[in-house]
Amino acid sequence: MEIAIVSPIYLAEKVIPELVKRLVNTLENEGVEFEIVLVDDNSPDKSWEVIQKLAKSEKRLKGIRLSKNFGQHYAISAGIENTLAEWVVVMDCDLQDRPEDIPVLYKKSLSGFDLVVAKRNRHGDSYFKRLSSLFFYIVLNWLTGVKYDENLGNFGIYNKKVINSINNMRESIRCFPIMIHWVGFNQGTIEVNHDKRLEGRSTYSIRKLLKLSLDIILAYSDKPIRLVVKLGVVISLLAVFFGAYTLIQYFSGNILVPGYSSIIISIWFLFGATISILGVIGLYVGKTFEGVKNRPIYIITETAN
């Protein structure tokens, strides 16, 4: 198998037929052997029924249904682990990633790249999506010390050795673009248009974006802990200076009655800092606890073809 197209599916029952049609037309024109792997992330609509129906007439279409809604990046993991193609294309199902751009990615990959990631022209995205993405990557870049480009997403073509390296990463928190950045290899980029969503709207709410952001930061950066250590040192130094200043004032006769306000402020400040520090450490302990349980990253409940 030369090329496999992996796409996570969620709330896309009206989009899937058009997605498959455009993929088949594009890849047949290229004259390459291909398969389409659609991973239903336990979508509550009729996405799985649509996949099953299409799979009966299109034998190059594989369907995978997960036992619950694991999340987009876990669905991608399920897809890339269930294909043996030489090249794997990962793309979203909403047709903002254009199937017609796949030949361009494939052609560039054959010029000596292990992976080619699409750099999105995001004029079709909403203002909120562009702003939230920019803010997320600013924070992520600051916390990790690594420069991630917010215009690079899942859409790209990846050689089998890149995919095998990703599959060997068994951590419980998955973020496909971050994992691709980590494994390295010879990477190329190419600019493509990012179309408007064909149907519906993004299922990423503010709550989901914040949860994803927190998970990624905790999984791929230890800077929050180092910041907490620095905060503890600063607080300790301030306490030393404040104590020295209080002693000087006391021996100078300027303090006759201990200040109630300063005591209360100090107590609240130190307790607040202590609780914050314990909270950050607790988050890391919690993620470590999740990892050592060694649960499967995803569970497949049904397949088609």
DRENDO-1510 file (C-alpha; in Angstrom, 1 decimal, always signed):
<recs>
REC; n; res; u; v; w
REC; 1; MET; +0.0; +0.0; +0.0 .
REC; 2; GLU; +1.4; +3.3; -1.1 .
REC; 3; ILE; -0.8; +5.9; +0.7 .
REC; 4; ALA; -3.3; +5.7; +3.6 .
REC; 5; ILE; -5.5; +8.6; +4.5 .
REC; 6; VAL; -6.4; +8.7; +8.2 .
REC; 7; SER; -9.2; +11.0; +9.4 .
REC; 8; PRO; -10.8; +11.1; +12.8 .
REC; 9; ILE; -14.6; +11.4; +12.6 .
REC; 10; TYR; -16.9; +13.2; +15.0 .
REC; 11; LEU; -20.4; +14.7; +14.2 .
REC; 12; ALA; -19.7; +14.4; +10.5 .
REC; 13; GLU; -22.5; +12.2; +9.0 .
REC; 14; LYS; -23.3; +14.8; +6.3 .
REC; 15; VAL; -19.6; +15.4; +5.4 .
REC; 16; ILE; -18.3; +11.9; +5.1 .
REC; 17; PRO; -19.8; +11.1; +1.7 .
REC; 18; GLU; -18.3; +14.2; +0.2 .
REC; 19; LEU; -15.0; +13.5; +2.0 .
REC; 20; VAL; -14.7; +10.0; +0.6 .
REC; 21; LYS; -15.8; +11.1; -2.9 .
REC; 22; ARG; -13.2; +13.8; -3.1 .
REC; 23; LEU; -10.4; +11.6; -1.7 .
REC; 24; VAL; -11.2; +8.8; -4.2 .
REC; 25; ASN; -11.3; +11.1; -7.2 .
REC; 26; THR; -8.1; +12.8; -6.1 .
REC; 27; LEU; -6.1; +9.7; -5.5 .
REC; 28; GLU; -7.4; +7.7; -8.5 .
REC; 29; ASN; -6.2; +10.6; -10.7 .
REC; 30; GLU; -2.7; +10.1; -9.2 .
REC; 31; GLY; -2.7; +6.5; -10.1 .
REC; 32; VAL; -1.4; +5.3; -6.7 .
REC; 33; GLU; -2.6; +2.4; -4.5 .
REC; 34; PHE; -4.4; +3.8; -1.5 .
REC; 35; GLU; -6.8; +3.2; +1.4 .
REC; 36; ILE; -9.0; +5.5; +3.4 .
REC; 37; VAL; -9.1; +4.9; +7.2 .
REC; 38; LEU; -12.0; +6.7; +9.0 .
REC; 39; VAL; -11.9; +6.5; +12.8 .
REC; 40; ASP; -15.3; +7.2; +14.3 .
REC; 41; ASP; -14.6; +8.6; +17.8 .
REC; 42; ASN; -17.9; +7.3; +19.1 .
REC; 43; SER; -19.8; +10.1; +17.4 .
REC; 44; PRO; -23.4; +10.5; +18.8 .
REC; 45; ASP; -24.8; +11.0; +15.3 .
REC; 46; LYS; -25.1; +8.5; +12.4 .
REC; 47; SER; -21.5; +8.8; +11.3 .
REC; 48; TRP; -20.7; +5.1; +11.9 .
REC; 49; GLU; -23.8; +4.0; +9.9 .
REC; 50; VAL; -22.6; +6.2; +7.0 .
REC; 51; ILE; -19.1; +4.7; +7.2 .
REC; 52; GLN; -20.5; +1.2; +7.1 .
REC; 53; LYS; -22.8; +2.0; +4.1 .
REC; 54; LEU; -19.9; +3.5; +2.1 .
REC; 55; ALA; -17.6; +0.7; +3.0 .
REC; 56; LYS; -19.9; -1.8; +1.3 .
REC; 57; SER; -19.4; -0.1; -2.1 .
REC; 58; GLU; -15.9; +1.2; -1.6 .
REC; 59; LYS; -13.6; -1.6; -0.5 .
REC; 60; ARG; -10.6; +0.8; -0.1 .
REC; 61; LEU; -12.4; +2.4; +2.8 .
REC; 62; LYS; -11.7; +1.0; +6.3 .
REC; 63; GLY; -13.9; +2.0; +9.2 .
REC; 64; ILE; -12.9; +1.9; +12.9 .
REC; 65; ARG; -15.3; +2.7; +15.7 .
REC; 66; LEU; -14.0; +3.5; +19.2 .
REC; 67; SER; -15.8; +2.3; +22.3 .
REC; 68; LYS; -16.2; +5.8; +23.6 .
REC; 69; ASN; -15.2; +9.4; +22.8 .
REC; 70; PHE; -11.5; +9.3; +23.5 .
REC; 71; GLY; -10.7; +12.5; +21.6 .
REC; 72; GLN; -9.3; +13.6; +18.3 .
REC; 73; HIS; -5.7; +12.8; +18.8 .
REC; 74; TYR; -6.5; +9.4; +20.3 .
REC; 75; ALA; -8.6; +8.6; +17.2 .
REC; 76; ILE; -5.6; +9.6; +15.0 .
REC; 77; SER; -3.5; +7.2; +17.0 .
REC; 78; ALA; -6.0; +4.4; +16.3 .
REC; 79; GLY; -5.9; +5.2; +12.6 .
REC; 80; ILE; -2.2; +5.3; +12.1 .
REC; 81; GLU; -1.6; +2.1; +14.2 .
REC; 82; ASN; -4.0; +0.2; +11.9 .
REC; 83; THR; -2.4; +0.8; +8.5 .
REC; 84; LEU; +0.8; -0.5; +6.9 .
REC; 85; ALA; +1.0; +2.0; +4.1 .
REC; 86; GLU; +4.4; +3.5; +3.1 .
REC; 87; TRP; +3.0; +7.0; +3.4 .
REC; 88; VAL; +0.2; +8.2; +5.8 .
REC; 89; VAL; -1.8; +11.3; +5.3 .
REC; 90; VAL; -3.5; +12.7; +8.5 .
REC; 91; MET; -6.3; +15.2; +7.9 .
REC; 92; ASP; -9.5; +16.5; +9.6 .
REC; 93; CYS; -12.8; +15.3; +8.4 .
REC; 94; ASP; -14.5; +18.7; +8.0 .
REC; 95; LEU; -12.9; +19.4; +4.6 .
REC; 96; GLN; -11.1; +22.4; +5.9 .
REC; 97; ASP; -8.1; +20.3; +4.9 .
REC; 98; ARG; -8.5; +19.9; +1.2 .
REC; 99; PRO; -8.1; +16.4; -0.3 .
REC; 100; GLU; -6.9; +18.1; -3.5 .
REC; 101; ASP; -3.8; +19.2; -1.7 .
REC; 102; ILE; -2.6; +15.6; -1.0 .
REC; 103; PRO; -0.8; +15.2; -4.4 .
REC; 104; VAL; +1.1; +18.4; -3.7 .
REC; 105; LEU; +2.2; +17.0; -0.3 .
REC; 106; TYR; +3.0; +13.6; -1.8 .
REC; 107; LYS; +5.1; +15.1; -4.6 .
REC; 108; LYS; +7.1; +17.2; -2.2 .
REC; 109; SER; +7.7; +14.3; +0.2 .
REC; 110; LEU; +9.3; +12.3; -2.7 .
REC; 111; SER; +11.9; +15.1; -3.1 .
REC; 112; GLY; +13.7; +13.8; +0.0 .
REC; 113; PHE; +11.5; +14.6; +3.0 .
REC; 114; ASP; +10.4; +12.1; +5.7 .
REC; 115; LEU; +7.3; +14.2; +6.4 .
REC; 116; VAL; +5.7; +17.3; +4.8 .
REC; 117; VAL; +3.2; +19.3; +7.0 .
REC; 118; ALA; +0.7; +21.7; +5.5 .
REC; 119; LYS; +1.1; +25.3; +6.6 .
REC; 120; ARG; -2.4; +26.6; +6.7 .
REC; 121; ASN; -3.6; +29.8; +5.3 .
REC; 122; ARG; -6.2; +30.5; +7.9 .
REC; 123; HIS; -8.4; +33.1; +6.4 .
REC; 124; GLY; -11.3; +30.7; +6.5 .
REC; 125; ASP; -11.1; +30.3; +10.3 .
REC; 126; SER; -13.2; +32.3; +12.7 .
REC; 127; TYR; -11.6; +35.1; +14.7 .
REC; 128; PHE; -12.1; +33.2; +17.9 .
REC; 129; LYS; -10.4; +30.1; +16.6 .
REC; 130; ARG; -7.4; +32.1; +15.3 .
REC; 131; LEU; -7.0; +34.1; +18.5 .
REC; 132; SER; -7.4; +31.0; +20.8 .
REC; 133; SER; -4.8; +29.1; +18.7 .
REC; 134; LEU; -2.4; +32.0; +18.8 .
REC; 135; PHE; -2.8; +32.4; +22.6 .
REC; 136; PHE; -2.3; +28.7; +23.2 .
REC; 137; TYR; +0.9; +28.4; +21.2 .
REC; 138; ILE; +2.3; +31.6; +22.8 .
REC; 139; VAL; +1.8; +30.0; +26.2 .
REC; 140; LEU; +3.0; +26.6; +25.0 .
REC; 141; ASN; +6.2; +28.1; +23.4 .
REC; 142; TRP; +6.9; +30.0; +26.6 .
REC; 143; LEU; +6.4; +27.0; +28.9 .
REC; 144; THR; +8.3; +24.5; +26.8 .
REC; 145; GLY; +11.1; +26.7; +25.4 .
REC; 146; VAL; +10.4; +25.3; +21.9 .
REC; 147; LYS; +9.0; +27.2; +19.0 .
REC; 148; TYR; +5.8; +25.6; +17.7 .
REC; 149; ASP; +4.1; +27.2; +14.6 .
REC; 150; GLU; +0.4; +27.7; +15.2 .
REC; 151; ASN; -0.2; +27.4; +11.5 .
REC; 152; LEU; +1.0; +23.7; +11.4 .
REC; 153; GLY; -1.7; +21.3; +12.4 .
REC; 154; ASN; -2.5; +17.6; +11.8 .
REC; 155; PHE; -2.7; +17.8; +8.0 .
REC; 156; GLY; +0.4; +16.4; +6.4 .
REC; 157; ILE; +2.0; +13.3; +4.9 .
REC; 158; TYR; +4.3; +11.1; +6.9 .
REC; 159; ASN; +6.6; +8.3; +6.0 .
REC; 160; LYS; +6.2; +4.9; +7.6 .
REC; 161; LYS; +9.3; +5.3; +9.8 .
REC; 162; VAL; +7.9; +8.5; +11.2 .
REC; 163; ILE; +4.6; +6.8; +11.9 .
REC; 164; ASN; +6.3; +3.9; +13.6 .
REC; 165; SER; +8.2; +6.3; +15.9 .
REC; 166; ILE; +4.9; +7.9; +16.9 .
REC; 167; ASN; +3.3; +4.5; +17.5 .
REC; 168; ASN; +6.2; +3.7; +19.8 .
REC; 169; MET; +5.3; +6.7; +22.0 .
REC; 170; ARG; +2.9; +5.1; +24.5 .
REC; 171; GLU; +2.2; +8.0; +26.8 .
REC; 172; SER; -1.4; +8.5; +27.8 .
REC; 173; ILE; -1.6; +12.1; +26.7 .
REC; 174; ARG; -1.7; +12.4; +22.9 .
REC; 175; CYS; -1.2; +15.5; +20.8 .
REC; 176; PHE; -0.2; +14.6; +17.2 .
REC; 177; PRO; +1.5; +17.8; +16.1 .
REC; 178; ILE; +3.6; +18.0; +19.3 .
REC; 179; MET; +4.6; +14.4; +18.9 .
REC; 180; ILE; +5.6; +14.9; +15.3 .
REC; 181; HIS; +7.7; +17.9; +16.4 .
REC; 182; TRP; +9.4; +15.8; +19.0 .
REC; 183; VAL; +10.4; +12.8; +16.8 .
REC; 184; GLY; +12.3; +15.0; +14.4 .
REC; 185; PHE; +13.2; +13.6; +11.0 .
REC; 186; ASN; +13.7; +15.6; +7.8 .
REC; 187; GLN; +10.6; +17.8; +7.7 .
REC; 188; GLY; +9.3; +20.0; +5.0 .
REC; 189; THR; +6.3; +22.4; +4.9 .
REC; 190; ILE; +4.1; +23.7; +2.1 .
REC; 191; GLU; +1.5; +26.4; +2.3 .
REC; 192; VAL; -2.1; +25.4; +1.5 .
REC; 193; ASN; -5.5; +27.1; +1.8 .
REC; 194; HIS; -7.6; +26.3; +4.8 .
REC; 195; ASP; -11.2; +26.1; +3.6 .
REC; 196; LYS; -14.3; +27.0; +5.6 .
REC; 197; ARG; -16.1; +24.2; +7.4 .
REC; 198; LEU; -18.5; +22.4; +5.0 .
REC; 199; GLU; -21.0; +21.6; +7.7 .
REC; 200; GLY; -21.6; +22.4; +11.4 .
REC; 201; ARG; -19.0; +24.0; +13.7 .
REC; 202; SER; -16.0; +23.1; +15.7 .
REC; 203; THR; -16.7; +20.8; +18.7 .
REC; 204; TYR; -13.8; +22.3; +20.6 .
REC; 205; SER; -15.4; +24.4; +23.3 .
REC; 206; ILE; -13.4; +26.8; +25.5 .
REC; 207; ARG; -13.5; +24.1; +28.3 .
REC; 208; LYS; -12.1; +21.5; +26.0 .
REC; 209; LEU; -9.4; +23.8; +24.7 .
REC; 210; LEU; -8.4; +24.6; +28.2 .
REC; 211; LYS; -8.3; +21.0; +29.2 .
REC; 212; LEU; -6.3; +20.1; +26.1 .
REC; 213; SER; -3.9; +22.9; +26.8 .
REC; 214; LEU; -3.4; +21.9; +30.4 .
REC; 215; ASP; -2.8; +18.2; +29.4 .
REC; 216; ILE; -0.2; +19.1; +26.8 .
REC; 217; ILE; +1.7; +21.5; +29.1 .
REC; 218; LEU; +1.8; +19.0; +31.9 .
REC; 219; ALA; +2.8; +16.2; +29.5 .
REC; 220; TYR; +5.5; +18.0; +27.5 .
REC; 221; SER; +6.9; +20.6; +29.9 .
REC; 222; ASP; +8.3; +20.7; +33.4 .
REC; 223; LYS; +8.6; +24.5; +33.4 .
REC; 224; PRO; +5.6; +25.0; +35.7 .
REC; 225; ILE; +7.4; +23.1; +38.4 .
REC; 226; ARG; +10.6; +25.1; +37.8 .
REC; 227; LEU; +8.5; +28.3; +38.0 .
REC; 228; VAL; +7.1; +27.2; +41.3 .
REC; 229; VAL; +10.6; +26.5; +42.6 .
REC; 230; LYS; +11.6; +30.0; +41.6 .
REC; 231; LEU; +8.5; +31.4; +43.3 .
REC; 232; GLY; +9.4; +29.6; +46.5 .
REC; 233; VAL; +12.9; +31.1; +46.4 .
REC; 234; VAL; +11.5; +34.6; +45.8 .
REC; 235; ILE; +9.1; +34.2; +48.7 .
REC; 236; SER; +11.8; +33.0; +51.0 .
REC; 237; LEU; +14.1; +36.0; +50.1 .
REC; 238; LEU; +11.2; +38.4; +50.7 .
REC; 239; ALA; +10.5; +36.7; +54.1 .
REC; 240; VAL; +14.2; +37.1; +55.1 .
REC; 241; PHE; +14.2; +40.8; +54.0 .
REC; 242; PHE; +10.9; +41.4; +55.8 .
REC; 243; GLY; +12.2; +39.7; +59.0 .
REC; 244; ALA; +15.4; +41.7; +58.9 .
REC; 245; TYR; +13.5; +44.9; +58.4 .
REC; 246; THR; +11.1; +44.1; +61.3 .
REC; 247; LEU; +14.0; +43.4; +63.6 .
REC; 248; ILE; +15.7; +46.7; +62.7 .
REC; 249; GLN; +12.5; +48.5; +63.4 .
REC; 250; TYR; +11.9; +46.7; +66.6 .
REC; 251; PHE; +15.4; +47.5; +68.0 .
REC; 252; SER; +15.1; +51.0; +66.8 .
REC; 253; GLY; +12.0; +51.5; +69.0 .
REC; 254; ASN; +9.7; +52.1; +66.0 .
REC; 255; ILE; +7.5; +49.0; +66.7 .
REC; 256; LEU; +5.7; +49.1; +70.0 .
REC; 257; VAL; +2.8; +46.9; +69.2 .
REC; 258; PRO; +3.1; +44.0; +66.7 .
REC; 259; GLY; +1.1; +44.8; +63.5 .
REC; 260; TYR; -2.0; +42.7; +63.2 .
REC; 261; SER; -2.4; +43.6; +59.5 .
REC; 262; SER; +1.2; +42.5; +58.5 .
REC; 263; ILE; +0.8; +39.2; +60.2 .
REC; 264; ILE; -2.5; +38.4; +58.5 .
REC; 265; ILE; -1.2; +39.5; +55.1 .
REC; 266; SER; +1.9; +37.3; +55.5 .
REC; 267; ILE; -0.1; +34.3; +56.6 .
REC; 268; TRP; -2.6; +34.6; +53.7 .
REC; 269; PHE; +0.2; +35.2; +51.2 .
REC; 270; LEU; +2.4; +32.3; +52.3 .
REC; 271; PHE; -0.6; +29.9; +52.6 .
REC; 272; GLY; -1.8; +30.9; +49.1 .
REC; 273; ALA; +1.7; +30.3; +47.7 .
REC; 274; THR; +2.0; +27.0; +49.5 .
REC; 275; ILE; -1.4; +25.7; +48.2 .
REC; 276; SER; -0.5; +26.8; +44.6 .
REC; 277; ILE; +2.8; +25.0; +44.8 .
REC; 278; LEU; +1.1; +21.8; +46.1 .
REC; 279; GLY; -1.5; +22.2; +43.4 .
REC; 280; VAL; +1.0; +22.2; +40.6 .
REC; 281; ILE; +2.9; +19.3; +42.1 .
REC; 282; GLY; -0.4; +17.5; +42.5 .
REC; 283; LEU; -1.3; +17.9; +38.8 .
REC; 284; TYR; +2.0; +16.3; +37.8 .
REC; 285; VAL; +1.5; +13.5; +40.3 .
REC; 286; GLY; -2.0; +12.9; +38.9 .
REC; 287; LYS; -0.7; +12.7; +35.3 .
REC; 288; THR; +2.0; +10.3; +36.5 .
REC; 289; PHE; -0.6; +8.2; +38.2 .
REC; 290; GLU; -2.6; +8.1; +34.9 .
REC; 291; GLY; +0.5; +7.0; +33.0 .
REC; 292; VAL; +1.7; +4.2; +35.3 .
REC; 293; LYS; -1.8; +2.5; +35.1 .
REC; 294; ASN; -0.7; +1.6; +31.5 .
REC; 295; ARG; -4.3; +1.5; +30.2 .
REC; 296; PRO; -4.8; +1.2; +26.4 .
REC; 297; ILE; -4.7; +4.5; +24.5 .
REC; 298; TYR; -8.0; +3.6; +22.8 .
REC; 299; ILE; -10.4; +0.7; +22.5 .
REC; 300; ILE; -11.9; -0.5; +19.2 .
REC; 301; THR; -15.4; -1.8; +19.3 .
REC; 302; GLU; -16.3; -2.3; +15.6 .
REC; 303; THR; -14.6; -2.3; +12.3 .
REC; 304; ALA; -15.6; -2.2; +8.6 .
REC; 305; ASN; -13.5; -3.8; +5.8 .
</recs>
